[in-house]
Amino acid sequence: MKIGILGLGLIGGSLGLDLRSQGHHLLGVSRRESTCQKALDIGSVDQASVDLKFLASADVIFICTPIGLIVPQVEQLMVYLPMKAIITDVGSVKAPIVEAVSPLWQNFIGGHPMAGNTDVGIEAAQRNLFVNRPYVLTPIETTPNRAITILEEIVRSLGSIIYHCQPEKHDRAVSWISHLPVMISASLTATCLSETDPEIFQLAQNLASSGFRDTSRVGAGNPELGVMMAQYNHQALLHSLQQYRQNLDEFIDLIEQEKWQILEDKLKLNQQQRPNFL
């Protein structure tokens, strides 16, 4: 099968590595010639170009660009494709993308692999990135079964765990476990930067270890991606942030009022429930 990848970064490059190793013919498109050459060098694609028309012969195309570029790229790409071609994306927000693209292209299926890290670019591409990771597909009532079946087979071959859900429900769910953590993590670092005593500030930097590393990691990722999460999923994210602020205020009250037993009970509950999310 000929598979096209538009956007050769961490996700697109990793998809290419895995799918090419299974015998598929990979066509890659990037905005930069240097990225195309790097993708060829590492074996992520068989052929690469900066021209969208290069994907005209692909059976399935993965759009792996930033969220804000997905719809414009589909609009530009679709004039070159046969109607039977399947288009999917990997954006972390689904409702606005599905709503915009589905009327334009019948064989479109929204997708979101729950994999990755804070690294960016084709240099970060790695094999087996999607193994045992959730991969969400958001077909709608009018999506052809043929397209769903073909994409499911490809995703399953990556070793991913497939979930189907409505686009809106996806966005509400990821606002809790993906988008909210980015904002909390970023606010942690921002709060530490508010220390005004130079000696304390330097000491904090020197002492920062695994606790700070783990809780600040996701907030140190691609700023453009963080902004787009907020922009395209702002209602669900605002709701999550407001609920988080309510819980944070509750912790503040418990500490101010020295209600140590209630605080311990809440911490125990969190300790018990966390494994259910992992």
C-alpha positions in Angstrom: 0.0 0.0 0.0 1.2 3.5 -0.7 1.0 5.7 2.4 1.5 9.4 2.4 2.7 11.4 5.4 2.3 15.2 5.3 4.4 16.6 8.1 7.6 14.8 8.9 8.1 15.5 12.6 8.2 13.2 15.6 4.8 11.6 14.9 5.0 11.6 11.1 8.6 10.4 11.1 7.8 7.6 13.6 4.8 6.5 11.6 7.0 6.3 8.5 9.6 4.2 10.3 7.1 1.6 11.5 4.9 1.4 8.4 7.9 1.3 6.0 9.3 -1.7 8.0 6.1 -3.5 7.2 6.5 -3.2 3.5 4.4 -0.2 2.7 5.7 2.4 0.3 6.0 5.7 2.2 5.7 9.1 0.5 6.7 12.0 2.6 6.0 15.7 2.2 7.5 18.5 4.3 7.9 22.3 4.0 11.7 22.0 4.0 14.0 20.1 1.7 16.4 19.5 4.6 13.6 17.6 6.5 12.8 15.6 3.4 16.5 14.6 3.1 16.7 13.7 6.8 13.6 11.5 6.5 15.2 9.7 3.6 18.5 9.3 5.4 16.9 7.7 8.5 14.6 5.4 6.5 11.3 7.0 7.5 10.1 7.4 3.8 10.9 5.9 0.4 10.5 9.2 -1.4 10.0 12.8 -0.2 9.1 16.2 -1.6 8.0 19.7 -0.7 5.2 19.5 -3.3 1.7 18.4 -2.1 1.0 16.9 -5.6 3.6 14.3 -4.6 0.9 12.5 -2.5 -1.5 12.1 -5.4 -0.9 8.4 -5.7 -1.2 7.6 -2.0 -4.0 5.2 -0.8 -3.9 6.6 2.7 -2.6 10.0 3.8 -1.7 10.9 7.4 -1.8 14.7 8.1 0.8 15.2 10.8 1.1 19.0 10.8 0.3 21.3 13.7 -3.4 21.5 14.5 -4.0 24.9 13.0 -2.7 23.7 9.6 -4.7 20.5 9.3 -7.8 21.9 7.6 -5.9 24.3 5.2 -3.6 21.4 4.2 -6.5 19.1 3.5 -8.2 21.8 1.4 -5.0 22.2 -0.7 -4.3 18.4 -0.9 -7.8 17.2 -1.9 -7.6 18.7 -5.4 -4.9 16.2 -6.3 -6.4 13.0 -4.8 -8.8 10.4 -6.2 -12.1 10.2 -4.3 -11.2 6.7 -2.9 -8.1 8.0 -1.0 -8.4 7.9 2.8 -7.3 11.0 4.7 -6.7 10.9 8.5 -4.9 13.3 10.9 -3.1 13.0 14.2 -4.2 16.2 15.9 -4.9 16.2 19.6 -8.2 18.1 19.1 -10.9 16.4 17.0 -14.3 18.2 17.0 -13.3 21.3 15.0 -11.2 19.3 12.5 -13.8 16.6 11.9 -16.5 19.3 11.6 -14.5 21.2 9.0 -13.1 18.3 6.9 -15.9 15.7 6.8 -18.1 17.8 4.4 -15.1 18.2 2.2 -13.8 14.6 2.1 -16.1 11.6 2.7 -13.1 9.3 3.3 -11.8 11.3 6.2 -11.4 9.8 9.7 -10.1 11.9 12.6 -7.3 10.2 14.5 -5.2 10.9 17.6 -2.3 8.6 18.7 -1.7 9.1 22.4 2.1 8.9 22.1 5.0 11.2 21.9 7.3 13.3 24.1 8.6 16.8 24.3 11.1 16.3 21.5 10.2 17.7 18.1 11.4 17.3 14.5 12.3 14.4 12.3 15.4 13.9 14.4 13.1 12.7 17.3 11.4 10.0 15.2 11.7 6.5 16.7 10.5 3.0 16.0 7.7 1.4 18.1 6.5 4.8 19.4 2.9 3.6 19.2 3.2 0.1 20.7 0.6 -0.4 23.5 -0.4 3.2 23.3 -4.0 4.3 22.8 -4.9 5.5 19.3 -8.3 7.2 19.0 -10.4 7.1 15.9 -13.4 9.4 15.5 -15.4 8.2 12.5 -18.9 9.7 12.1 -22.2 8.2 10.8 -21.4 9.0 7.2 -17.8 7.6 7.2 -17.6 4.6 4.8 -17.0 1.3 6.5 -14.2 0.5 4.0 -12.2 3.5 5.1 -12.6 2.6 8.8 -11.5 -1.0 8.2 -8.4 0.0 6.3 -7.3 2.6 8.8 -8.0 0.2 11.7 -5.7 -2.4 10.1 -2.9 0.1 9.7 -3.3 1.4 13.3 -3.5 -2.1 14.7 -0.2 -3.0 12.8 1.5 -0.3 14.8 0.8 -2.2 18.0 -1.6 0.5 19.2 -4.8 0.0 21.2 -7.7 1.3 19.2 -10.5 3.4 20.7 -13.5 4.8 18.9 -15.4 7.8 20.2 -17.3 10.9 19.1 -15.0 13.8 18.4 -16.6 16.0 21.1 -16.2 13.3 23.7 -12.5 12.8 22.7 -11.9 16.5 23.2 -13.5 16.5 26.7 -11.5 13.5 27.7 -8.1 14.8 26.5 -8.8 18.1 28.2 -8.4 16.3 31.5 -5.5 14.0 30.9 -3.5 15.8 28.2 -4.3 19.5 27.8 -4.8 20.3 31.5 -1.5 18.7 32.5 0.3 20.9 30.0 -1.1 24.1 31.5 -0.5 22.9 35.1 3.0 21.9 34.3 3.7 25.2 32.6 2.2 27.1 35.5 4.5 25.2 37.9 7.6 26.5 36.2 6.1 30.0 35.8 5.4 30.0 39.5 8.9 29.0 40.4 10.2 31.8 38.3 8.3 34.3 40.5 10.8 33.8 43.4 12.4 37.2 43.9 15.3 36.3 46.2 18.3 35.4 43.9 19.8 33.1 46.5 16.6 31.1 47.0 16.0 31.0 43.3 19.5 29.6 42.6 19.2 27.1 45.4 15.9 25.9 44.0 17.4 25.4 40.6 20.3 23.5 42.2 18.1 21.2 44.2 15.5 20.5 41.5 15.4 16.8 40.9 13.0 14.0 39.9 9.8 15.6 41.4 10.3 18.8 39.5 11.5 17.0 36.4 8.4 14.8 36.2 5.8 17.5 37.0 7.3 20.1 34.7 8.1 17.9 31.7 4.9 18.2 29.6 4.8 22.0 30.1 8.3 22.2 28.5 7.1 20.9 25.2 6.5 22.7 21.9 4.9 26.1 22.8 3.1 26.2 19.4 1.3 22.9 20.2 0.4 24.2 23.7 -1.2 27.3 22.3 -3.1 25.3 19.7 -4.5 22.9 22.3 -5.9 25.9 24.2 -7.1 27.6 21.0 -8.9 24.7 19.5 -10.2 23.0 22.6 -10.7 26.1 24.7 -14.2 25.3 26.2 -13.3 21.9 27.5 -9.9 23.1 28.7 -11.4 26.1 30.5 -13.8 23.7 32.3 -10.9 21.5 33.3 -8.8 24.4 34.5 -11.7 25.7 36.5 -12.2 22.4 38.2 -8.5 22.2 38.9 -8.5 25.6 40.4 -11.4 24.5 42.7 -9.5 21.5 43.9 -6.3 23.5 44.4 -8.3 26.0 46.5 -9.6 23.1 48.6 -6.0 22.0 49.2 -5.1 25.5 50.2 -8.0 25.7 52.7 -7.1 22.4 54.3 -3.5 23.5 54.8 -4.5 27.0 56.1 -7.0 25.4 58.5 -4.5 22.6 59.5 -7.0 19.9 58.7 -4.3 17.3 58.4 -6.5 14.2 58.6 -8.8 15.4 55.8 -5.7 16.3 53.7 -4.3 12.8 54.3 -7.6 11.2 53.3 -7.6 13.1 50.0 -4.0 12.2 49.3 -4.8 8.5 50.0 -7.7 8.7 47.6 -5.5 10.2 44.9 -2.9 7.5 45.5 -5.5 4.8 45.1 -7.1 6.2 42.0 -4.1 7.3 40.0 -3.3 3.7 38.7 -6.7 3.7 37.0 -5.5 6.4 34.6 -2.2 4.7 33.7 
